[in-house]
């Protein structure tokens, strides 16, 4: 269960420090996720296709996704760091991703 006094933020990864934290979470779950080259992370980062969930200043998880011309979203990874699992943080990422998808449809 999520603690009520925590600060939880969902945002796009916008710095190399955040990108490196995403890759560190990936490496800790690589056995379950399979191989994804660093270049794929960089490409998604450059396209604004990585959302992170931050709990009290610590990056706790991420969703790496892509979109197509029909505004369909495809999730490649949805990962919460082990220390933060069981707190429904993935729901924050999915909700933000849905909102971003809807906004893209109306702006595009």
Buried (B, 14 or more C-beta within 10 A) or exposed (E): EBEEEEEBEBEEBEEEEBBEBBBEBBEBBEEEBEEBEEEBBEEBBEEEBBBBBBBEEEBBBBBBBEBEEEEEBEEBBBBBBEEBEEBEBBEBBBEBBEEBBEEEEEEE
